[in-house]
Amino acid sequence: MSRSPFRSAILAAAIFVILGMGTVCRADLLYVVSTGSTQINKFTLGGVRTIFSNTGLDTPTGLAFDGSGNLYTANTGNFTIEKFTPLGLSSAFVQLSSRCYDIAFDKSGNIYTAGYVDNKIYKISSGGVVSVFSTSSLLHGPTSLAFDSTGNLYVGNWNNNTVVKITPGGSDTLFASTGSYPSDLAFDRQGNLYVSNWGSNNVQKFTSIGGGTVFGYTGLNKPGAIAFDSVGNLYVANSGVGTIVKFTTQGMATIFAYTGLSNQTGLAFTDDSGNPLIVIPEPGTWALIGLSIPVWVGLARLRRRAV
């Protein structure tokens, strides 16, 4: 007896939900770096702390994973970008001519970093070739970077409390004015931009058109680095008191961990297998991150049967 299209669709949806729940419940791992420390710390979501690496750091700012699970940070002390393998082995990836803050990857695997003193954004290829991506007149002490789902780069300006949007082609616009001293940027799955304000002790949430509201302020003391886990909780590093605060999607705050680290300048997540978290789904696709090829094939077959 043949299965009706309706029943097939229901079965496909049920498997989608079950698998999606399995993905959401992964044991994410949080990596933390501080300018006052020479090591990268790793936390489970239960708050258990281990040392990921204690070599290759010199006043580091920012953390970002490439598609292969290698971790990168910008060393402001010696003008380098350091690369760490999934096992924690370090090597100098590239030598820079300027003191640069924060790093972010585009979809092609290029690294971007912000020149705070010379007001430039640098682009570094996967092979280590350095070029200047932007010299926009809107850059005023850039220190934080984040890409949206369509490849636009957002830059936080420490010196004039603004966020600048730069298209892949290099066109620049003023996106929003922020609180005092924006220290980090991160996007949620819906494309909203979050900004931690070191001087205002809050986190702002901006829609895609720049409308801003205060998302969280409870428990914040000189908030620095921010990052989202796989279910949309926001983690905020407190530079003033050496803690990490966790905000739910509704803005409820709890202390995630006492790190004892001052000026925590980089947070980044992986799943427990070392795969970088992709917070923003590609437009028009399902947000099933980490599913194996056989699972995707099975879902495609169910979909064809339902048609």
C-alpha positions in Angstrom: 0.0 0.0 0.0 1.4 3.4 -0.9 2.0 6.1 1.6 0.0 9.3 1.2 1.9 12.5 0.5 0.4 13.9 3.7 1.7 11.1 5.9 5.1 11.3 4.3 5.3 15.0 4.9 4.4 14.4 8.6 7.1 11.8 8.9 9.7 14.0 7.4 8.7 16.9 9.7 9.0 14.6 12.7 12.4 13.4 11.8 13.4 17.0 11.1 12.3 18.0 14.7 14.0 15.0 16.3 17.3 15.6 14.5 17.1 19.3 15.0 16.7 18.7 18.8 19.7 16.5 18.8 21.8 19.1 17.1 20.5 21.8 19.5 21.4 19.7 22.5 25.1 19.4 21.6 27.7 20.0 24.3 29.1 23.3 23.0 32.5 24.3 24.1 33.4 28.0 24.8 36.9 29.3 24.2 38.1 32.4 26.1 41.1 34.7 25.6 42.2 37.7 27.6 44.8 40.4 27.0 46.0 39.8 30.6 46.7 36.1 30.1 49.0 34.0 28.0 46.6 31.1 27.7 43.4 30.1 25.9 40.8 28.7 28.3 38.1 26.2 27.3 34.8 25.8 29.2 32.1 23.2 28.8 28.5 24.4 29.1 28.6 22.9 32.6 31.4 25.4 33.5 34.3 23.0 33.7 37.5 24.8 32.7 40.6 23.4 31.0 43.6 25.1 29.3 43.4 24.7 25.5 46.8 26.3 24.8 49.4 28.3 26.7 51.8 29.3 23.9 51.9 31.8 21.1 49.9 34.6 22.8 51.0 38.2 23.3 48.2 40.5 24.4 45.6 38.7 22.2 42.3 40.2 21.1 39.5 38.3 19.4 39.0 34.7 18.6 37.6 33.0 15.4 37.5 29.5 14.0 38.1 28.6 10.3 36.0 25.9 8.6 38.5 23.2 9.6 38.4 23.9 13.4 41.6 25.9 13.6 41.5 28.8 16.0 42.9 32.2 15.3 43.6 35.3 17.4 45.1 38.7 16.8 48.2 39.4 19.0 48.3 43.2 19.6 51.6 42.8 21.5 53.7 41.5 18.6 51.6 42.4 15.5 50.9 38.8 14.5 47.9 36.6 13.9 48.4 33.3 15.7 46.9 30.0 14.5 46.0 27.1 16.8 45.3 23.6 15.5 42.3 21.6 17.1 45.0 20.0 19.4 46.2 23.4 20.6 49.5 23.6 18.7 50.3 27.2 17.8 52.2 28.9 15.0 52.4 32.5 13.7 50.1 32.6 10.7 51.1 36.1 9.5 53.1 39.1 10.6 51.3 42.4 10.4 52.7 46.0 10.1 50.0 47.5 12.3 48.5 46.8 15.7 45.3 45.0 14.9 42.3 44.1 17.0 39.7 41.3 16.6 39.4 38.9 13.6 36.5 37.6 11.5 36.3 35.1 8.6 34.3 35.7 5.4 32.6 32.8 3.6 35.6 32.3 1.4 38.0 31.7 4.4 39.7 35.1 4.3 40.6 36.7 7.6 39.7 40.3 8.4 41.3 42.3 11.2 41.0 45.9 12.3 43.8 48.4 12.4 43.0 50.6 15.5 45.8 53.2 15.0 45.8 53.6 11.2 42.0 53.2 10.8 42.2 50.4 8.2 40.6 47.0 7.7 43.0 44.4 6.5 42.1 41.3 4.6 44.3 38.2 4.8 43.9 35.3 2.4 44.0 31.7 3.5 47.6 31.6 2.1 48.7 34.5 4.3 48.6 37.3 1.7 47.8 40.7 3.4 46.0 43.5 1.6 44.0 46.6 2.7 40.3 46.0 2.4 39.0 49.4 3.6 40.4 52.8 4.5 36.9 54.3 5.0 36.7 57.8 6.5 34.0 56.4 8.8 36.6 54.3 10.7 37.6 55.8 14.0 39.5 53.4 16.1 38.0 50.2 14.9 38.3 47.3 17.4 35.5 44.8 16.6 34.2 42.9 13.6 31.4 40.7 12.5 29.9 39.5 9.2 26.2 39.2 8.5 24.7 36.3 6.5 25.1 38.1 3.1 28.8 39.0 3.5 28.6 42.6 4.8 31.2 43.4 7.3 30.2 45.4 10.4 32.9 47.3 12.3 32.6 48.8 15.8 34.4 52.1 16.3 35.8 52.5 19.8 36.7 56.2 19.4 33.3 57.6 18.3 30.8 55.0 19.4 29.5 53.9 16.0 29.1 50.8 13.9 30.0 51.0 10.2 28.7 48.6 7.5 31.0 47.7 4.6 29.8 45.7 1.7 31.9 43.0 0.0 32.7 45.6 -2.7 34.0 48.1 -0.1 31.1 50.6 0.0 30.6 52.0 3.5 27.7 53.4 5.4 27.1 54.5 9.0 24.9 51.7 10.4 24.2 52.8 14.0 25.3 54.9 16.9 26.0 52.8 20.0 26.6 53.2 23.7 30.0 54.1 25.1 33.0 52.2 23.8 31.6 49.4 21.7 33.9 46.4 22.4 32.5 43.5 20.4 29.8 42.5 17.8 27.9 39.3 17.2 24.9 38.4 15.0 22.0 36.1 16.1 20.1 33.7 13.8 17.5 36.3 12.9 20.2 38.7 11.6 20.0 41.1 14.6 23.3 42.7 15.6 24.4 42.7 19.2 26.9 45.2 20.6 28.6 45.1 23.9 29.4 48.5 25.3 32.3 48.6 27.7 31.7 52.1 28.9 27.9 51.8 29.2 27.8 48.4 30.9 25.1 47.1 28.6 24.5 45.1 25.4 22.4 46.6 22.6 20.4 44.8 20.0 20.1 46.3 16.5 17.7 45.1 13.8 18.9 44.9 10.2 17.8 48.5 9.6 19.7 49.8 12.6 17.0 50.3 15.2 18.6 49.7 18.6 17.3 48.7 22.0 19.1 47.7 25.2 19.0 43.9 25.3 20.9 43.3 28.6 22.6 45.1 31.4 22.1 42.9 34.5 25.4 41.7 35.9 27.5 43.5 33.4 30.7 45.3 34.4 32.8 46.6 31.5 31.5 44.0 29.0 33.9 42.9 26.4 33.8 39.8 24.1 30.4 38.3 23.2 29.3 35.1 21.4 26.2 32.9 20.8 25.9 29.2 21.6 24.0 26.8 19.4 20.6 27.5 20.9 20.8 31.3 20.8 22.0 32.1 24.3 24.4 35.1 24.4 27.5 35.0 26.5 29.2 38.2 27.6 32.6 38.5 29.1 32.9 41.0 32.0 36.3 42.8 31.9 35.6 44.5 35.3 35.0 41.4 37.5 36.3 38.4 35.6 33.1 36.6 34.9 31.0 35.4 31.9 27.3 36.2 32.0 24.8 34.1 30.0 21.7 35.7 28.6 18.8 33.6 27.3 17.0 34.7 24.2 14.5 36.5 26.5 17.3 38.5 28.1 17.4 36.7 31.5 20.9 36.8 33.0 22.9 34.3 35.0 26.6 33.9 35.9 28.0 31.2 33.6 31.6 31.1 35.0 34.0 32.9 37.2 37.2 33.1 35.2 39.3 35.5 37.2 40.5 37.0 33.9 40.5 40.7 33.3 39.8 42.3 29.9 38.4 39.1 28.3 38.7 40.1 24.6 37.7 36.9 22.8 34.9 34.3 23.0 34.3 31.6 20.4 32.2 28.4 20.4 32.6 24.9 18.9 30.5 21.8 19.3 32.0 19.0 21.3 33.6 17.5 18.2 35.5 20.7 17.5 33.3 22.0 14.7 32.8 25.8 14.7 29.2 26.9 15.4 27.5 28.6 12.4 25.0 30.9 14.1 23.3 32.4 11.0 21.7 29.9 8.5 22.3 30.7 4.9 19.3 32.4 3.4 16.7 29.9 2.1 18.3 26.8 3.8 17.5 24.8 6.9 19.5 25.5 10.0 20.5 21.9 10.6 24.1 22.3 11.5 26.3 19.2 11.8 24.1 16.6 10.2 25.9 13.8 8.3 25.6 13.3 4.6 23.4 10.1 5.0 21.0 12.1 7.2 20.7 14.8 4.5 20.1 12.1 1.9 17.4 10.5 4.0 15.6 13.8 4.4 15.8 14.4 0.6 14.3 11.0 -0.1 11.5 11.7 2.4 10.8 15.0 0.7 10.7 13.4 -2.7 8.2 10.8 -1.5 6.0 13.5 0.0 5.7 15.4 -3.3 
